[in-house]
């Protein structure tokens, strides 16, 4: 098969979307298929385009057998409604033009992943005009989530987003969902169950595995020695509600051996750092974003990783990628998220559940593990086994390949 894969975010950018798109595309290439990815020029989440890509409308490269066409977007370090819309709209226009005129030859299918939802807009244009079957992947229920978080308030933009969302569902031969919660919500809204396919998030178990030596070295480099490290590694965004960790850190300041380590970037990182300074939190440190290949060392250095999400009803159907990455590295998790993630956590027996947006509950759970560290190795081993058996990215790429074959036949 020859496949056109639309993902606005893609390596060398770091993040859950980038990782899933790259590993799925690589799996398809390894299965013998040709894959062309249309992505933005690197800039996320800082909003700054590297010098190597400036002044270009597009850049074409090969990454491990994947043809990657990176297109210009209106990136900006300022994150407000206007700059975000310009960012998403320019990708939609550039991706559509690229799919029509630069992605040469005949394609058997288009695979488009959302959010951002405007990726679906580009996919629709290409699918209609080139008459290529569309498979649409839904990783978050956008615009519902954006409305619930207050990120999308303009009534005209909301109306247009809902129209575009439904056009993508109607045009798609198959809609791929990453959680059962998303699947159930789409069925409630009238999408036929037979049109939905479930391919969840997971971890690349070849890359993400315990690396105790690297973890030990990292501890020394960070000056954390024998500290009990509580790790958050991922996007510092609105949906994560990371103020929860800072409030828990404030409550645990008297326990000097417990240290909170934040790794990554995002639109609210500056605010979090300012809040940590205001609260005079000596038990908190912030680390810059690192390449995905280095993340296993951080999980291996930590005693526990926190997976927080704000207390919003729609998030009860979420399964954050960082949960599986941590487990693949045998790192127990504190999951501050109700619903499907809580159920999977109980199945895995790889950590503790914490009520979302409850700093007292989080501090209590951290203290319980700090006072009884003998529980941690067993939780870590459970997590590693559970991911290998149920949520390996390699197996998920194989499922996607079989699904696309059915669409093309």
C-alpha positions as CSV (number, residue, x, y, z in Angstrom):
1,X,0.0,0.0,0.0
2,X,1.0,3.6,-0.5
3,X,-0.3,5.8,2.4
4,X,-0.6,9.5,3.0
5,X,-0.3,10.2,6.8
6,X,-1.4,13.6,8.0
7,X,-0.1,14.6,11.5
8,X,0.6,18.2,12.3
9,X,3.1,17.2,14.9
10,X,6.0,14.9,14.2
11,X,9.6,14.3,15.3
12,X,12.0,15.9,15.9
13,X,9.3,17.5,18.0
14,X,8.7,15.7,21.3
15,X,5.3,14.7,22.6
16,X,2.6,12.0,22.6
17,X,1.1,12.9,19.2
18,X,4.6,12.9,17.6
19,X,5.5,9.6,19.2
20,X,2.3,7.8,18.1
21,X,2.5,9.1,14.5
22,X,6.1,8.3,14.1
23,X,5.9,4.8,15.6
24,X,2.7,3.9,13.6
25,X,4.3,5.2,10.4
26,X,7.5,3.3,11.1
27,X,5.5,0.1,11.7
28,X,3.7,0.5,8.4
29,X,7.1,1.0,6.6
30,X,8.5,-2.1,8.3
31,X,5.5,-4.0,7.1
32,X,6.5,-3.2,3.5
33,X,4.3,-0.2,2.8
34,X,5.2,3.3,1.5
35,X,4.3,6.1,3.8
36,X,4.4,9.9,3.2
37,X,3.8,12.1,6.2
38,X,2.7,15.7,6.0
39,X,3.7,17.5,9.1
40,X,4.6,21.1,10.2
41,X,8.1,22.4,10.3
42,X,9.4,21.8,13.9
43,X,8.3,24.5,16.4
44,X,6.1,22.9,19.0
45,X,5.6,23.7,21.8
46,X,7.9,26.8,21.9
47,X,6.4,28.4,18.7
48,X,9.9,29.1,17.3
49,X,11.0,27.6,13.9
50,X,14.6,26.5,13.9
51,X,17.0,28.4,11.5
52,X,17.3,25.3,9.2
53,X,13.6,25.5,8.3
54,X,13.1,29.3,8.1
55,X,12.3,30.9,4.7
56,X,11.0,27.6,3.3
57,X,7.5,26.7,2.3
58,X,8.2,23.1,2.7
59,X,11.1,20.6,3.4
60,X,11.2,17.0,2.1
61,X,13.3,14.4,3.9
62,X,13.4,10.6,4.6
63,X,13.3,9.4,8.2
64,X,13.8,5.7,8.7
65,X,12.1,4.9,5.4
66,X,9.3,7.4,6.0
67,X,9.0,10.3,3.5
68,X,8.3,13.4,5.6
69,X,7.1,16.6,4.0
70,X,7.3,19.4,6.5
71,X,5.2,22.5,5.7
72,X,5.5,26.1,6.8
73,X,3.1,27.2,9.6
74,X,2.5,30.6,11.2
75,X,4.2,29.7,14.5
76,X,4.3,32.1,17.4
77,X,5.7,31.9,21.0
78,X,2.6,33.9,22.0
79,X,-0.3,31.5,22.7
80,X,-3.7,33.1,22.4
81,X,-6.8,32.4,20.4
82,X,-5.7,34.4,17.4
83,X,-2.2,33.0,17.2
84,X,-3.5,29.4,17.7
85,X,-6.0,29.8,14.9
86,X,-3.4,31.2,12.6
87,X,-1.1,28.3,13.5
88,X,-3.7,25.6,12.8
89,X,-5.2,27.2,9.7
90,X,-1.8,27.7,8.0
91,X,-1.1,24.0,8.6
92,X,-4.5,23.0,7.1
93,X,-4.0,25.2,4.0
94,X,-0.3,24.1,3.5
95,X,-1.0,20.4,4.1
96,X,-4.0,20.5,1.7
97,X,-1.9,22.1,-1.0
98,X,1.0,19.7,-0.4
99,X,-1.3,16.7,-0.5
100,X,-2.7,17.9,-3.8
101,X,0.5,19.0,-5.6
102,X,3.6,17.9,-3.8
103,X,2.7,14.4,-2.6
104,X,3.3,12.7,-6.0
105,X,1.7,9.5,-7.3
106,X,-1.3,7.5,-6.4
107,X,-2.2,6.8,-2.7
108,X,-4.3,4.0,-1.5
109,X,-5.5,5.7,1.6
110,X,-5.2,8.8,3.8
111,X,-4.7,8.5,7.5
112,X,-5.3,11.7,9.4
113,X,-4.9,12.2,13.2
114,X,-6.8,14.7,15.3
115,X,-6.5,17.0,17.2
116,X,-5.8,19.6,15.9
117,X,-9.1,19.1,14.2
118,X,-8.0,21.3,11.2
119,X,-5.8,18.4,10.2
120,X,-9.1,16.8,9.3
121,X,-9.9,19.8,7.1
122,X,-6.8,19.2,5.0
123,X,-7.6,15.5,4.8
124,X,-11.1,16.2,3.6
125,X,-9.9,18.4,0.7
126,X,-7.3,15.9,-0.4
127,X,-9.7,12.9,0.0
128,X,-12.5,14.6,-2.0
129,X,-10.3,16.1,-4.8
130,X,-8.0,13.1,-5.3
131,X,-10.7,10.5,-4.5
132,X,-8.6,8.7,-1.8
133,X,-10.3,6.8,1.0
134,X,-10.0,8.5,4.4
135,X,-9.3,6.9,7.8
136,X,-9.7,9.4,10.6
137,X,-8.0,9.0,14.0
138,X,-9.5,10.7,17.1
139,X,-7.1,11.0,20.0
140,X,-9.3,13.6,21.8
141,X,-12.9,14.7,21.3
142,X,-12.2,18.1,19.8
143,X,-13.9,20.6,20.0
144,X,-15.7,19.2,23.0
145,X,-12.6,19.2,25.2
146,X,-11.5,22.7,24.0
147,X,-15.0,24.0,25.0
148,X,-14.9,22.3,28.4
149,X,-11.5,23.7,29.1
150,X,-12.5,27.2,28.0
151,X,-10.0,27.3,25.2
152,X,-12.7,27.7,22.6
153,X,-15.4,30.3,23.4
154,X,-16.3,32.0,20.1
155,X,-19.7,30.7,19.1
156,X,-19.0,31.0,15.4
157,X,-15.7,29.0,15.8
158,X,-17.5,26.4,17.9
159,X,-20.2,26.0,15.3
160,X,-17.7,25.7,12.5
161,X,-15.5,23.2,14.5
162,X,-18.5,21.0,15.2
163,X,-19.5,21.0,11.5
164,X,-15.9,20.1,10.4
165,X,-15.7,17.4,13.1
166,X,-18.9,15.7,11.7
167,X,-17.8,16.1,8.1
168,X,-14.6,14.2,8.9
169,X,-16.6,11.4,10.6
170,X,-19.0,11.1,7.6
171,X,-16.3,11.1,5.0
172,X,-14.1,8.5,6.8
173,X,-14.4,4.9,5.9
174,X,-13.2,4.1,9.5
175,X,-12.9,6.3,12.6
176,X,-10.0,5.1,14.8
177,X,-10.4,5.9,18.5
178,X,-7.7,5.6,21.2
179,X,-10.0,4.9,24.2
180,X,-13.2,3.1,24.9
181,X,-14.6,6.3,26.4
182,X,-14.2,8.1,23.1
183,X,-15.8,5.2,21.3
184,X,-18.8,5.3,23.6
185,X,-19.2,9.0,23.3
186,X,-19.2,8.9,19.5
187,X,-21.8,6.1,19.5
188,X,-24.0,8.2,21.8
189,X,-23.7,11.1,19.3
190,X,-25.0,8.8,16.5
191,X,-21.9,7.4,14.8
192,X,-22.5,3.7,13.9
193,X,-20.5,1.3,16.1
194,X,-19.3,-0.7,13.0
195,X,-17.6,2.4,11.7
196,X,-15.3,2.7,14.8
197,X,-12.0,0.8,15.4
198,X,-10.2,0.8,18.7
199,X,-6.4,1.1,18.6
200,X,-5.3,2.5,22.1
201,X,-2.3,4.4,23.2
202,X,0.7,2.4,24.3
203,X,4.5,2.3,24.6
204,X,7.4,1.3,22.4
205,X,8.7,-1.4,24.6
206,X,12.0,-1.6,22.7
207,X,12.8,2.0,23.5
208,X,11.0,2.3,26.8
209,X,12.5,-0.2,29.2
210,X,14.2,0.0,32.6
211,X,17.6,1.6,32.4
212,X,18.8,1.6,36.0
213,X,22.4,2.6,35.2
214,X,21.3,5.6,33.1
215,X,18.9,6.5,35.9
216,X,21.6,6.4,38.5
217,X,23.9,8.6,36.4
218,X,21.1,11.1,35.7
219,X,20.4,11.4,39.5
220,X,24.0,12.4,40.0
221,X,23.9,14.8,37.1
222,X,20.8,16.5,38.5
223,X,22.3,16.7,42.0
224,X,19.4,14.6,43.4
225,X,21.5,11.7,44.8
226,X,19.3,9.6,47.0
227,X,16.2,11.8,46.8
228,X,12.7,10.2,46.4
229,X,11.9,11.6,43.0
230,X,8.3,12.4,42.0
231,X,8.4,12.9,38.2
232,X,6.1,14.6,35.8
233,X,7.4,14.2,32.2
234,X,5.3,15.6,29.4
235,X,3.5,18.7,28.0
236,X,3.0,21.5,30.5
237,X,-0.4,22.4,29.3
238,X,-3.8,23.6,30.5
239,X,-5.4,20.1,30.5
240,X,-2.8,18.6,32.9
241,X,-3.6,20.9,35.8
242,X,0.0,20.8,37.1
243,X,-0.7,23.2,39.9
244,X,-1.8,20.1,41.7
245,X,1.8,18.9,41.9
246,X,3.1,22.3,43.2
247,X,0.4,22.3,45.9
248,X,1.3,18.8,46.9
249,X,5.0,19.8,47.0
250,X,4.1,22.7,49.3
251,X,2.4,20.3,51.7
252,X,5.5,18.0,51.7
253,X,8.2,20.6,52.2
254,X,9.1,19.2,55.6
255,X,10.1,15.9,54.0
256,X,13.3,17.1,52.5
257,X,14.1,13.8,50.8
258,X,11.0,14.1,48.5
259,X,11.7,16.0,45.3
260,X,9.4,17.0,42.5
261,X,10.9,17.0,39.1
262,X,9.1,18.5,36.0
263,X,10.5,17.6,32.6
264,X,9.2,19.2,29.4
265,X,7.8,22.4,27.9
266,X,4.4,23.9,27.2
267,X,2.2,27.0,27.3
268,X,1.9,27.1,31.1
269,X,5.4,26.3,32.1
270,X,6.4,29.9,32.8
271,X,3.4,30.3,35.0
272,X,4.3,27.1,36.9
273,X,7.8,28.2,37.5
274,X,6.6,31.6,38.7
275,X,4.2,29.9,41.1
276,X,7.0,27.6,42.4
277,X,9.1,30.7,43.1
278,X,6.2,32.5,44.8
279,X,5.6,29.5,47.1
280,X,9.4,29.2,47.7
281,X,9.4,25.5,46.8
282,X,12.9,24.2,47.4
283,X,11.7,20.7,46.7
284,X,10.8,21.4,43.1
285,X,12.9,21.7,40.0
286,X,12.2,22.2,36.3
287,X,14.1,20.5,33.5
288,X,14.0,21.4,29.8
289,X,12.4,19.2,27.2
290,X,14.6,16.2,26.3
291,X,14.7,13.9,23.2
292,X,12.3,11.0,23.5
293,X,15.3,8.6,23.6
294,X,16.4,10.1,26.9
295,X,13.0,9.9,28.7
296,X,13.5,6.2,29.8
297,X,16.5,7.4,31.9
298,X,14.2,9.9,33.7
299,X,11.6,7.2,34.4
300,X,14.3,4.9,35.7
301,X,15.7,7.6,38.0
302,X,12.3,8.3,39.5
303,X,10.5,6.4,42.3
304,X,7.1,7.3,40.9
305,X,5.6,9.3,38.0
306,X,2.5,11.4,38.3
307,X,-0.1,11.3,35.5
308,X,-2.5,14.2,36.2
309,X,-5.4,15.6,34.2
310,X,-7.9,18.2,35.2
311,X,-11.3,17.2,36.6
312,X,-13.4,17.4,33.4
313,X,-16.0,14.8,32.6
314,X,-14.8,14.3,29.0
315,X,-11.4,13.2,30.4
316,X,-12.9,10.1,32.0
317,X,-12.3,8.5,28.6
318,X,-8.6,9.4,28.4
319,X,-5.6,7.0,28.5
320,X,-2.5,9.2,28.6
321,X,0.5,7.9,26.8
322,X,2.9,8.9,29.6
323,X,1.2,6.2,31.8
324,X,2.2,3.4,29.5
325,X,5.7,4.9,28.9
326,X,6.3,5.0,32.7
327,X,5.1,1.4,33.1
328,X,7.2,0.1,30.2
329,X,10.2,1.5,32.2
330,X,9.0,-0.3,35.4
331,X,8.2,3.1,37.0
332,X,5.0,3.1,39.2
333,X,2.5,5.8,38.6
334,X,0.1,8.0,40.6
335,X,-2.8,8.5,38.3
336,X,-4.8,11.6,39.1
337,X,-7.5,10.8,36.5
338,X,-10.8,9.1,36.9
339,X,-12.6,6.8,34.5
340,X,-10.9,4.5,31.9
341,X,-7.4,5.3,33.1
342,X,-8.3,4.4,36.6
343,X,-9.7,1.1,35.4
344,X,-6.6,0.2,33.5
345,X,-4.4,1.2,36.5
346,X,-6.3,-1.3,38.6
347,X,-5.9,-4.0,36.0
348,X,-2.2,-3.3,35.8
349,X,-1.7,-3.0,39.6
350,X,1.1,-0.6,38.7
351,X,0.5,2.3,41.0
352,X,-2.1,4.2,43.0
353,X,-5.2,6.2,42.0
354,X,-5.5,9.7,43.3
355,X,-8.6,11.9,43.1
356,X,-8.1,14.5,40.3
357,X,-7.3,18.1,41.5
358,X,-6.9,17.0,45.1
359,X,-3.5,18.0,46.4
360,X,-4.1,16.5,49.8
361,X,-4.8,13.1,48.3
362,X,-1.7,13.3,46.1
363,X,0.5,14.3,49.0
364,X,-0.9,11.5,51.1
365,X,-0.3,8.9,48.3
366,X,3.3,10.2,47.8
367,X,4.0,10.0,51.5
368,X,2.5,6.5,51.7
369,X,5.0,5.2,49.0
370,X,7.9,7.2,50.6
371,X,7.2,5.5,53.9
372,X,6.8,2.1,52.4
373,X,9.2,1.9,49.3
374,X,9.2,-1.9,49.3
375,X,5.9,-1.7,47.3
376,X,7.5,0.1,44.4
377,X,9.5,-2.7,42.7
378,X,6.5,-4.9,42.6
379,X,4.3,-2.2,41.1
380,X,7.1,-1.4,38.5
381,X,7.4,-5.1,37.5
382,X,3.6,-5.3,37.1
383,X,3.5,-2.2,34.9
384,X,6.2,-3.5,32.6
385,X,4.5,-6.9,32.2
386,X,1.1,-5.3,31.6
387,X,2.3,-3.0,28.8
388,X,4.3,-5.8,27.1
389,X,1.2,-8.0,27.1
390,X,-1.5,-5.5,26.3
391,X,-0.2,-2.1,25.1
392,X,2.9,-2.4,23.0
393,X,3.2,0.1,20.2
394,X,4.6,-2.6,17.9
395,X,1.4,-4.7,18.2
396,X,-0.8,-1.6,17.7
397,X,1.0,-0.7,14.4
398,X,0.3,-4.2,13.2
399,X,-3.4,-3.7,14.0
400,X,-3.4,-0.5,12.1
401,X,-1.8,-2.2,9.1
402,X,-4.5,-4.9,9.0
403,X,-7.2,-2.2,9.3
404,X,-5.8,-0.2,6.4
405,X,-5.6,-3.3,4.3
406,X,-9.4,-3.9,4.9
407,X,-10.1,-0.3,3.8
408,X,-8.1,-0.5,0.6
409,X,-9.5,-3.9,-0.4
